[in-house]
Amino acid sequence: MKKILFLAIAAIAMSAFAGRPKYVFLFIGDGMSVPQRMTAEEFSRKSGAGSLAMNTMPFSAMTRTCSADSLVTDSAAAATAIACGTKTKNHYSGVDPEGKPVYSSAAAAKKAGVKVGILTTVTITHATPAGFYAHRNNRGDAYGISIDLANSGFDFFAGGGLDVNPKNSKNHKQYAECGDAYEYVRSKGYNIVETKDQFLALKPGDGKVFTKFTNGALESTIDADGTQPTIAEMVAKAVEMLDGDSGFFIMAEGGRIDWAGHSNDAATNLRDVLALDEAIKVALQFQDKHPDDTLVVVTGDHETGGMSMGFAGTGYALYMDRLVNQTMSVGKFEDKVAAAFKANPALSFGDVKPIITEAFGFKFEGDAKKDGMVLTKAELKGIVAAFDHDVDFHKSKIEENSKYDGEKRYLLGGECRVVMSHKCGIGWSSGAHTAMPVLTTAKGRCAEQFSGFIENTDISRIMKAFYE
């Protein structure tokens, strides 16, 4: 009788799990809402590559993003909602508004015997990935978050490092118990991989993986030199390492989309959206081989920058294709200009013009009405004024202008960024997050549940049900 009862219970359990996808991919574009997706969409179409994979999925849901204490969420609260199904306060990670731990869909998958991978293009202790494994009321507690990571038991972590300085960790209240963060991760059985070659050489059976390509974020796609893996390569390796009879749950974040949104850098933002889409294509290719067992979901945690497709200066026209002319992030451009100032304190505008052309594709000669990359008189005036300011500011920094009382930051990169956005027809209303809803799209088993107008917490509610 007991055997019959056991078999009946087992049959019920197997029946419940039979309805869920065996393989789950959750992609999060940090700071990615409709404008970011559609800017990349139009750029892709103009370049002949067609629609983004994330925009071809058959099911979609407009998704509300507010946190427990603000209409405008931060990434920690948004990740907690998406991962754990709980609205919490901004800056809280994996805990409810009272600071009590809540568990994520990834943790539910792991408890059910499913392998789990967490991937990101920024530090692995950053707000979005932390929402899936950490329990802290301060997203800045990188050391504590790294301890939670190691204790999660998840199978695969890839991205930047822990964002923890081991020397400073000695002053942390947990240091006496846990010691150096990286050593603690290693003590929990993780194989720490430091180079792209080591990463790509990993094979199933190599055990739990943690990558330390850098202690910071990975390079923006626009600045990448090939020494770090792309997010598509990370997803492909995660699939290779985690595939098996138990299935897997993979969360992959395009984290630098948000950073480019904060700096209103349209071309850099675009490249990171496109890079995330390449990773989504990897998942969809896997889904093609396992159509009845795979779910792919793409969402954003919030919008960043108040991005809009349309600017008064271009009227009803948009020129997304002009973004191809920008070859580096605004940050890298500013580094180049700073290096030029350091090498030559008497730097002239003529000296910096080639750097501007290299970075943004702007032309200083020609007819602006016939060639959109030629600078208009007004655009040139603004860029020259920004450079003149930077000359004075630089002199104050090297103590050659002690009476300087102007803005204490370089302005040339910011002005070039504004000109590039305007030339393309892109507007920005903020350097921060906004309350704009995001778009969630889905394809595969159970994808129809991601339809209509939903809360970000519904993503976790749906996914947790697969494992409970």
N, C-alpha and C positions, 0 to 999 in steps of 0.2 A: 504493500500500500504506500509506504514511504517513497519507494522507488518511482511509483506511478505519479505521486504528487510532485516529486522532484522533476521528473520529465515534463510534467505539465507546466510547471513554473518556468523551466528552461525554454519550453516551446513558446510560452508567452513572451519571454524576454527576447528570444530570437525573432519573433514576429514584430516586436516593437522596433528593433534595430534594422529589420529588413526594409523598413520604409524610409530609412535615412540614407543620405549619400555616404558612400564609403570614403570618398575623397572630397575634401572641402578646401577651396582656395578663397581667402578673403583679402582683397586688395584695398588699401586705404591710401588715397592721395591726400597727404596732409596739406590743408589749405586749398583743396581742389573742389570747386563748385562748378556750376554750369558755365560761367564765363571762361574758366581755365580749360575745361573740356572742349568748349566750342572754338576757342582760339586755336587750340591744337588741331581740332577737326578741320577747320578751314585752311590752316596751313598745310595739313596733310593732303587735303583735296587739291590745293593749288600746286603742290609739288608732284602730283600724279600718283601718290601712294594710296589714295582713297580714304574711306572713313576710318576712324579709330576703331580698334577691336572693341573697346569698352562701350562704344556707342552703337554697336550692332547687336547688342544682346536683346532678346525678345521681351524681357520684363523689366519694368522700371518703377521706381517710387521716389517721389519728392520727399526729402527727409529733413525733419526739424532737428536743430542742433543745440538748443539752449541747455545750459547747465542748471543745477539746482539753485544757484544764487545769482544768475545773470542770463539775460537774453543772449549775450555774446559769450560764448564758451571759450575756454582755453583748451589746449590739446589734451591735458591730463584728464579733465572732466569729460571731454568728448570721447577719449579712448576708453574710460571707465564705463561710459554709457554703451558704447558699441561692443565692448568686450564682455562686460558684466551685467548689462541690463539695468543699471542703477544710475539715476541722475545724482550727481554729487557736486560738491563745491569746486570752483576753479582752483587749480593747483593740487587737488586731491587725486591720488592714483590708486585705484583698486580698493578704495574704502568708500563707505556711504557718508552722508553729510555729518554723521556723528563720529566718524573716524573708525567705524567697525569694518573689518575686512569683508569684501564680497568676492565671489569667485567668478572666473571668466569662462567663456565657451571653450577656450583652449585648455583650461584646467579640467573642465568637464570631459573633454575629449581624452585627455591624458588619463583621467580616472577610469574611463571606459576602455582603456587598453589601446587607444589610438595614438600613433606617433604624432608629435607636435613640432612644428618649425616656426620660428619667429625671425623675420628678416626686415631690414631697414637700410636706407641709404644714409642715415645719420647715426648717432651713437646708440648702442643697443640698450642703454639705460635712459634714453630720451622718453618723453611723455607718452607717445603712442605705443611703442612696444611695451613699455612698463605697465600699461593698463591691462595687459594680458597675463602678467605674472606677479606684479608687485602689490604691496599693501602699505602705502605710506600717505600721510596727510601733508607731505611736502614733496612735490615733484623734483625739487632741487637736491634731495637727499640721495645723490648718486651712489654713495657708498652703501647705504642701506638697501637701495634698489638692486645693487649688484649682488648683495647677499640673498635677496629674495629670488633673483634670477637663478643663482646656483642651487637654491633649495627647491626650485620649481620641478626639477627633474625632467624638463622638456628636453627633447632630443637634439635640436638643431637651432643654433643661434648664429645669425650672420649679419654683418654690418660693421659700423665703426666699433671701437672698443668700449670700455666701461665708463669713460669720461671721469675716471677717478685717478687722482694723483696719489700713488702709494705712500709717498713721504708725508702727505697731509693726513692720510688715513690713520696715522698713529694717534692723532688727537680725537678721533671719533670714538664715541662711547662704546661702539661695538668692536673696536679694534682688538681689545684684550681677548674677546671670544673668537673672533673670526680672522684676525690678522690681515695681511695683504689681500686685497680684493681678488686679484688675478690668481694668487695661490689658493684662495678659498674656492674659486671656480674650478681650478685644477683638482683640488682635493675631492670635489664632488663627482669626479670621473669624466670631466670634459677634456677633450683633445683640443688644445689651443692652437689655432692655425694663424700664421702671421703674414703669409704672402699669397698672392693670387695663384702662383704655380702650385703651392702646397694645397690650396683650396680645390683647384680643379683636378688635382690628382687623388682626392678623397674617393674611397670606394665603399659601397655598402659593407657593413661589418666593421668599419673603423671606429665605431662607438659614437658617443655623444660629441657634438661639435660646437665649438665656440670660436669665432673669428676675432682676431685683433689686427686688422689691417692698419689701423691707426687708433690713437686715443681720442680722436675727434670724429667729425662726420666724414663720409667719403666725399670725393670731389663732385661738384656739380657736373652734370653730363656735358655741358658746354666746355668745361675746362679739363675734362678727363683725358689722361695721356695713355690709358691702357694698362697701367700698372695695378689698378684695382679692378675687381670684377664688376660688371654691370648688374643692375637688379635682375635683368633677364637671366644672366648667368647664375646668379644666386638662387633664383627660383628653380632653374633647371637642375642645379646640383641638389637642392633640397628634395626635389621629386625623386631623383636618383637614389638619394640616401634613405628616404623615408618610405618609399613604396614597399608594400608587402601585404600580407593577408589581413592585417589589422586596419589598413587604410591610414590616412593622415589628415591632419588639420594644419594648413599653412597660412599664416598671416604675413603679408608682404607690404611694407610701407614705402611710398615715395616721399621721403621726409623733406627733401630739399625743395620741393614745390612750394612749401610754406615759406622757406627762407627767402626764396626769390620773390614771393608775394610781399613779404615784409619790406623788401628793398625796392618794390615796384619795378623789378627788372623783367620785362616781358619776354625777351628772347631766352633768358636763362630759365624762367618759369616754363616756357614752351618746351624746351629741350627735355626737362625733367618729366613733364607730362608724357611726352613721346616715349621716353625711356620706360616709364611705368607701363605704357601700352604695349611695348615690346615684351615685357614680362608677362602681361596678361595673355599675349599670343602664345607663350609657352604653355600656360595653363589650358588654353583652349585647344591646343594641339594634343595635350594629354587627354582632354575631355573627348576629343574625336575618337580616341582609342578606347575610352571607357565611358561611352555616352549615357549608360543607364546608372552609373555609379558616382558621377562627378557633379559637383556644384561649384560654379564660379560666381563670386559676388564682387562688385567694385563699388566703392563709396568714397566719400571724403569725410573728414572729421569736422570741418568748418570751412568757410571761405576766408581768404586772407588778401587784403589790399583793396577791397572794394573795386575789383576789376570790372571794366565794362567794355563792350565791343561797340565803339562809337565815340567820336570826338568831334567837337564843333569845327575844328580846323579842316577836317576832311569831309564835312557835310555828310552825305549819305554813303560815302565810299569807305571801304575798308581795304587795307593793303597788307594782309598778314604775311604775304610772301616776302616783304621787305625784311622781315625778321631774320631771314637767312644770312643777311649781311653782317650781323653781329657774331663775332667769333670767340668772344670770351665774356665771362660775367663782369658786371660792374666792379665787383670786388677785385678781380684779377687786374682789370684795367687800372684801378686806383693804385694797386701795388706797383704796377709798371711805372706810373707817373711818379709815385713816391720815390722809386729807385732812380728815376731820371733826375729828380730834384736833388737827391743825395749825391749823385755823381756830378751834377752841375748846378750849384745854387743860383747861377745866373741864367737858368733855363728860360728861353724865350718861347712865345707862342708858336713861332715857326718850327722850333725844335719838337714841340709836342704834337703838331699836326699829323705827322706820320703815325704816331701811336693812336690817335683818334681814328684815323682812317683804317688802320689795321683792326682795331677793336670793333668799330661800329659800321664801317663801310661808308662813312660820310665823305662827300666830295666837296672840295672848296672852290672848284671852278666848274662852270657849265650853267645850263639853263634849268633852274629848279622846276619850271612848269613842264618841262619835257622829261626830266629825270628826277624822280622822287628822292633820290639819295643825295642830290645836290642841296647844300644848306641855303636856306633863304637868308635874306639880310637880317631878319629878326632872330632867326635861329643862331646865326653866326655871332650876332651881337651878344646874345645870352651866354654862349659858350665862351667867348672872349672875356666877358665880365666875370664869369666863374673862374677862369684861369687867372685873371689879374688878382682876384681875391686870394686864390691859392698861393700866388707868389708872395703876397703880403703875409699871409698866415704862416707860410714856410719860414719866412724871415724871422717871424716872432718866435718860432720854435727853435731856431738856431741862434737866438738872442741878438739878431741884427735889427730888430724892430721892437724895442721894449715898450713903445707907446701903442702898439696894436690893440684895438678894442672891438674888433669885428667878430664874426661868427667863428667859433673855435673848432672848425672841421673843414676838410677839403670839400669843395663844391663841384669840381669839374665833372667827376663821374656821375654825380646826380643830375647835372644839367644835361649831359649827353644821354642819359637814360630817359629823361623827360622828352627830349627831342625825338628819340627813337620811337617811343610809345606814340607820340603825336603823329609822326610820319606814317605809322601803321594804322592809326585810328583807334588806339587803345587808350582808355581813360582809367584813372585810379582815384579813389576817394579817400583812401586811408593807408597808413603804414602798419595797421594792426589787423586783428580779426574783425569780421562783421557777423551780423546775425542772419545773413542770407542762408536759406536752406541749401542742402547739397542734393545731388542726384545719386541714387543707388540703382545700379543695373545688375541683372543676374541672368544666368543661363544654366540649364541642366536640371538635375533632379531637385525637386522642391523649389525651383526658381520662381514659380508662380506666387509664392508667398511674399515676394518682394515687389509689391504692386500698390499703386494708389498713393496716399499721403500717410507717411509713417513717422514714428519717433525713432531717433537713433537707437534707443533702448530695444526697439523691436528686432533689430538685427541680432542682438544677443539672445533675446527670447526665442527666436526661431531656431538659432543654431544650438543653443543649449538643449532644446527639445530633442535634437538628434541623439543625444548621449544620456538622457535621463530616463 
